[in-house]
């Protein structure tokens, strides 16, 4: 604007040159600029587009093409059609049902044998009882099945190989629906107060163990080499593809981490351990960005008899600043598993017997706003080999888009 103003004569300059100056209440320069402004506004109004349509013109499992068509009238009255579009990328954005693509919904609904999630390309069945062989039963869009459930909370000294079971799943820990997409099993363990929360989204499944009181380190176990573990049995799964990494763990040395465990179009990725004190901290779940959060290491174990387990662990010393803030243990020595605090070689938990009487899951009568320490696992969709991102096309990632394969531009 400064260079433009230097090409406009001021009122004084006009008088000096003999030019006639209109009688106004504002300087000539400001008047000319205002006139130009009105001209540009009029032109802009004349070219304002009128929306003709705004819709999704194409869908797939992991994308949707949004298109807007507008009519644009120029200053002389000519009308032209203008089309704008972009491609939204998101894992499991849509699902195919009854011959058409539908937008996925993050909903869990009660069913005769528990609860189900069916409004997405991946489907799931959830048991009404935590002491079931398969608490979650996930069917992926490529036809692979993943079934299992949490079994125990324990401590393992990685230096000596000795373990102690702190808590086992109660014989009866009923699930409650927290609409629209969560299930809580309250006070779910014998030996330690802890809840289990399942969270289902079209592009995310999380199993969160919420520890609500301080676990105690048994005598003879070193805090520097002991890890707090959540052990989940996987009852059914296709052979996994495992991406490993080695992680330094101070005095515990180098630990192996199965950082990504892939089952076709589903993948276990790194979870987090973090303190939760309010609904905001809870909402971010496994994506918690707090400076106090810890990465949860994973180890996949297949036993000689074919049983499969996922072990999630965090260092005892690393977690102490948050665990010390929990209430003191009140359920110690409740179960046979927790009475003997002598560390022994790892004993794998037994599988619960099939439920004799499965019932529909009830909607929770009370809300759920816990205070505790969360250790979670995270399963997300893996789109496999993604399509090539074409030149000249606008792509938009609203939440997240994961692919275990390289993306080609």
C-alpha positions in Angstrom: 0.0 0.0 0.0 2.9 2.3 0.6 4.1 2.2 -3.0 0.5 2.7 -4.2 0.1 5.8 -2.1 3.2 7.3 -3.5 1.5 7.3 -6.9 -1.5 9.2 -5.6 -1.3 13.0 -5.3 -2.1 14.6 -2.0 -4.6 17.5 -1.7 -1.7 20.0 -1.3 0.1 18.6 -4.3 -3.0 19.0 -6.4 -3.4 22.6 -5.4 0.2 23.4 -6.2 -0.2 21.9 -9.7 -3.3 24.0 -10.4 -5.7 20.9 -10.3 -9.3 21.5 -9.1 -9.9 19.7 -5.8 -13.5 18.7 -4.9 -14.9 20.1 -1.7 -15.0 17.2 0.8 -14.7 16.5 4.5 -11.9 14.0 3.9 -8.6 14.2 2.1 -8.5 13.3 -1.6 -6.2 10.4 -1.1 -8.5 8.7 1.4 -11.5 9.3 -0.8 -9.8 7.7 -3.8 -8.8 4.7 -1.8 -12.3 4.3 -0.4 -13.7 4.5 -3.9 -11.4 1.8 -5.1 -12.4 -0.3 -2.1 -16.1 0.0 -3.0 -15.2 -1.1 -6.6 -13.4 -4.2 -5.3 -16.3 -5.0 -3.0 -18.8 -4.7 -5.8 -16.6 -6.9 -8.0 -16.3 -9.5 -5.2 -20.1 -9.6 -4.7 -20.6 -10.0 -8.4 -18.2 -13.1 -8.3 -19.6 -14.7 -5.1 -20.2 -18.4 -5.9 -23.6 -20.0 -5.3 -23.4 -23.5 -4.0 -25.2 -26.0 -6.3 -24.2 -29.3 -4.5 -21.9 -30.5 -1.8 -21.7 -34.3 -1.4 -19.5 -37.4 -1.2 -19.1 -38.7 -4.7 -17.0 -41.7 -4.1 -16.3 -44.0 -1.0 -13.9 -46.8 -0.1 -12.9 -48.5 3.1 -10.2 -45.9 3.8 -11.3 -42.8 1.8 -14.1 -40.5 0.8 -14.1 -38.0 -2.1 -15.9 -34.8 -1.2 -17.0 -32.6 -4.0 -18.6 -29.1 -4.1 -20.1 -27.6 -7.3 -20.8 -23.9 -7.4 -22.2 -21.4 -10.0 -20.0 -18.3 -10.3 -21.4 -15.1 -11.9 -18.8 -12.6 -13.1 -19.1 -8.8 -13.3 -20.8 -8.9 -16.7 -23.4 -11.5 -15.8 -21.8 -14.6 -17.3 -22.2 -17.8 -15.3 -19.6 -20.5 -15.0 -19.6 -23.8 -13.0 -16.7 -24.3 -10.6 -15.9 -27.7 -9.0 -13.7 -28.2 -6.0 -12.9 -31.6 -4.3 -10.6 -33.3 -1.9 -10.0 -36.9 -0.7 -10.3 -37.6 3.0 -8.0 -40.4 4.1 -8.8 -42.3 7.3 -8.5 -46.0 8.3 -11.8 -47.8 8.3 -13.8 -44.7 7.4 -16.5 -46.6 5.6 -18.0 -50.1 5.5 -19.8 -52.1 2.8 -23.2 -53.4 3.7 -26.3 -54.3 1.6 -24.6 -53.3 -1.7 -23.5 -49.8 -0.6 -20.8 -48.0 1.3 -21.8 -46.5 4.6 -20.0 -44.2 7.0 -18.6 -46.0 10.0 -20.0 -45.3 13.5 -18.3 -45.6 16.9 -21.1 -47.5 18.6 -21.3 -50.6 20.9 -24.7 -52.1 21.3 -26.2 -54.7 23.7 -26.7 -58.2 22.3 -28.1 -61.5 23.7 -24.6 -62.8 24.6 -23.0 -59.5 25.6 -22.4 -56.6 23.3 -21.4 -56.0 19.7 -19.9 -53.4 17.4 -21.0 -53.9 13.8 -21.0 -50.4 12.2 -17.6 -50.5 10.6 -15.4 -52.8 8.4 -14.1 -54.5 11.5 -16.7 -56.1 13.7 -16.5 -57.1 17.4 -18.2 -59.2 20.1 -17.7 -58.4 23.8 -18.3 -60.7 26.7 -20.6 -59.6 29.5 -18.1 -61.2 31.9 -14.4 -60.5 32.2 -13.7 -64.1 33.4 -14.4 -65.5 29.9 -12.1 -67.2 27.5 -12.6 -64.4 25.0 -13.6 -61.0 26.4 -13.1 -59.4 23.0 -13.6 -61.2 19.6 -12.6 -59.0 16.7 -13.2 -59.9 13.0 -11.1 -57.8 10.7 -12.2 -56.7 7.2 -9.9 -59.2 5.6 -11.5 -62.1 7.5 -9.0 -62.6 10.3 -10.1 -63.2 13.8 -8.5 -62.0 17.1 -9.9 -63.2 20.4 -8.7 -62.9 23.9 -8.9 -61.3 27.3 -6.8 -59.9 30.2 -5.8 -62.5 32.8 -3.4 -61.2 35.5 -1.4 -58.3 36.8 2.1 -59.4 37.9 5.7 -58.4 38.7 8.7 -59.9 37.0 12.3 -59.4 37.8 14.0 -59.5 34.4 17.4 -60.1 36.0 16.4 -63.2 37.9 13.5 -64.4 35.8 11.3 -64.6 38.9 7.6 -63.5 38.9 4.9 -62.7 41.4 1.2 -62.6 40.6 -0.4 -59.5 42.2 -4.0 -59.9 40.9 -6.2 -62.3 39.0 -9.5 -61.6 37.2 -12.4 -62.1 39.5 -14.7 -65.1 38.9 -17.5 -62.6 38.3 -16.7 -59.1 36.9 -19.6 -57.9 34.8 -19.3 -55.5 32.0 -21.4 -52.3 31.8 -22.0 -50.3 28.6 -20.9 -46.7 28.7 -22.6 -45.3 25.5 -21.7 -44.8 22.8 -18.5 -46.9 22.6 -17.0 -48.0 25.9 -17.4 -51.0 28.3 -16.2 -50.9 31.9 -15.6 -53.9 34.2 -15.3 -52.3 37.6 -13.2 -53.6 40.5 -12.3 -56.5 38.2 -9.4 -58.2 40.1 -8.8 -60.1 43.2 -5.6 -59.0 44.9 -5.5 -55.4 43.7 -8.1 -52.8 43.0 -8.2 -52.2 39.3 -10.8 -51.8 36.5 -10.7 -52.8 32.9 -12.1 -50.4 30.2 -12.6 -51.4 26.5 -12.8 -48.6 24.0 -14.0 -49.2 20.4 -13.7 -46.8 17.5 -13.8 -47.5 13.8 -10.0 -46.9 13.7 -9.0 -47.9 17.2 -9.5 -50.6 19.9 -8.0 -50.2 23.3 -7.9 -52.4 26.4 -7.1 -50.2 29.4 -6.3 -51.6 32.9 -6.9 -48.8 35.4 -4.8 -49.5 38.6 -6.6 -47.8 41.5 -4.3 -48.6 44.5 -0.6 -49.0 45.1 0.9 -52.4 44.2 3.6 -53.5 46.7 7.1 -54.8 45.6 7.7 -58.1 47.4 10.9 -58.5 49.4 13.8 -59.8 47.5 12.8 -58.3 44.1 15.0 -55.5 42.9 13.1 -52.2 42.0 15.7 -51.5 39.3 15.1 -54.7 37.3 11.5 -55.4 38.1 8.7 -54.6 35.7 5.0 -54.3 36.3 3.2 -56.5 33.8 -0.3 -56.9 32.4 -0.8 -60.4 30.9 -3.5 -60.9 28.2 -4.2 -64.3 26.7 -4.9 -64.4 23.0 -7.2 -67.4 22.4 -7.2 -67.1 18.6 -5.1 -65.2 16.2 -3.5 -65.7 12.8 0.3 -66.0 12.8 1.7 -62.6 13.6 4.3 -60.6 11.8 6.5 -58.9 14.5 8.6 -55.9 14.2 11.2 -55.9 17.0 13.4 -53.3 18.6 15.9 -53.2 21.5 15.2 -50.7 24.2 17.8 -49.7 26.9 16.3 -50.1 30.4 19.1 -48.8 32.8 20.1 -51.6 35.2 17.7 -54.0 33.6 20.0 -53.9 30.5 18.7 -54.2 26.9 15.1 -55.3 26.6 13.4 -56.6 23.5 10.2 -54.9 22.5 7.7 -56.3 19.9 6.9 -52.7 18.9 4.4 -53.7 16.1 2.6 -57.0 16.1 0.7 -57.3 12.8 -2.2 -59.6 12.0 -3.1 -58.7 8.4 -5.2 -55.6 8.6 -4.9 -55.2 12.4 -1.8 -54.3 14.4 -0.8 -53.9 18.0 1.2 -50.7 18.3 2.9 -49.0 21.2 0.6 -48.2 24.1 1.1 -45.8 27.0 1.0 -45.9 30.8 -0.2 -42.7 32.4 -2.0 -41.2 35.4 -5.6 -40.2 34.9 -7.3 -37.8 37.2 -10.2 -36.3 35.2 -12.2 -36.9 32.1 -9.9 -34.8 29.9 -6.9 -37.0 30.7 -9.1 -40.1 30.1 -10.4 -38.9 26.8 -6.9 -39.0 25.1 -6.4 -42.6 26.3 -3.5 -44.3 24.6 -2.7 -41.2 22.7 -1.9 -39.4 26.0 0.8 -36.8 25.3 1.6 -36.0 29.0 5.3 -35.7 29.8 4.7 -38.2 32.6 3.4 -41.0 30.3 5.6 -44.1 29.8 5.9 -46.3 26.7 4.5 -49.8 27.3 6.8 -52.5 26.0 5.2 -55.6 24.5 6.4 -59.2 24.2 4.4 -61.8 22.2 4.8 -65.3 23.7 3.7 -68.6 22.0 4.1 -71.6 24.3 4.9 -75.1 23.2 1.3 -76.2 23.8 0.1 -73.4 21.4 -1.2 -71.0 24.0 -0.5 -67.3 23.1 0.1 -64.4 25.5 0.7 -60.7 25.2 2.8 -59.2 28.0 2.7 -55.4 28.4 5.3 -54.0 30.8 6.7 -50.8 32.4 9.6 -50.4 34.7 8.8 -50.4 38.4 11.1 -47.5 39.2 9.9 -45.5 36.2 6.2 -45.8 37.4 6.8 -45.1 41.1 6.3 -41.3 41.0 2.7 -41.9 39.8 1.9 -45.2 41.6 2.9 -43.6 45.0 0.0 -41.2 44.6 -2.6 -44.0 44.7 -4.3 -45.2 47.9 -2.6 -47.9 49.9 -3.4 -51.5 49.1 -6.5 -52.9 50.9 -7.0 -56.2 49.1 -3.7 -57.8 49.8 -3.7 -61.6 50.3 -7.2 -62.1 49.1 -6.7 -64.8 46.5 -4.5 -67.9 46.6 -2.4 -66.4 43.8 -1.6 -63.4 45.9 -1.0 -65.0 49.3 2.4 -66.4 48.5 4.6 -63.5 47.8 7.7 -65.6 47.1 9.0 -65.0 43.7 9.0 -68.1 41.4 9.6 -68.8 37.8 6.9 -67.4 35.6 3.6 -69.4 35.7 1.3 -68.7 32.8 -2.3 -68.1 33.8 -5.0 -70.7 33.1 -7.8 -70.0 30.7 -11.2 -69.4 32.2 -13.9 -72.0 31.5 -16.6 -71.1 29.0 -19.5 -69.2 30.4 -22.5 -71.4 31.2 -25.0 -68.5 30.9 -24.1 -65.5 28.8 -26.4 -62.5 29.2 -26.9 -59.2 27.4 -24.7 -56.4 28.6 -26.5 -53.7 30.7 -26.1 -50.0 30.3 -24.2 -48.5 33.2 -26.4 -46.7 35.8 -23.4 -44.6 37.0 -20.9 -42.7 35.0 -17.2 -43.7 35.0 -14.6 -41.1 36.0 -11.8 -43.0 37.6 -8.6 -41.8 39.3 -5.8 -44.2 38.8 -2.9 -45.4 36.7 -3.7 -46.7 33.2 -1.7 -49.3 31.3 -3.2 -49.9 27.9 -2.8 -51.8 24.7 -3.8 -50.3 21.4 -4.9 -52.1 18.2 -5.3 -50.0 15.1 -6.2 -50.9 11.5 -3.3 -51.3 9.0 -4.4 -50.5 5.5 -1.6 -52.6 4.0 -0.2 -51.3 0.8 -1.9 -47.8 0.4 -2.9 -46.4 -3.0 -0.4 -44.0 -4.7 -1.1 -40.4 -3.7 -1.6 -38.8 -7.1 -0.2 -35.4 -8.2 -2.8 -32.7 -8.5 -5.2 -34.3 -5.9 -5.8 -32.7 -2.5 -5.7 -35.2 0.3 -6.9 -34.4 3.8 -6.1 -36.4 7.0 -8.6 -35.4 9.7 -7.6 -37.8 12.5 -5.0 -40.3 11.5 -4.0 -42.6 8.7 -1.7 -45.5 9.4 0.0 -47.8 7.0 2.7 -50.3 7.8 3.9 -50.0 4.2 5.6 -47.0 2.5 3.3 -44.4 1.0 4.1 -43.5 -2.6 3.6 -39.9 -3.7 
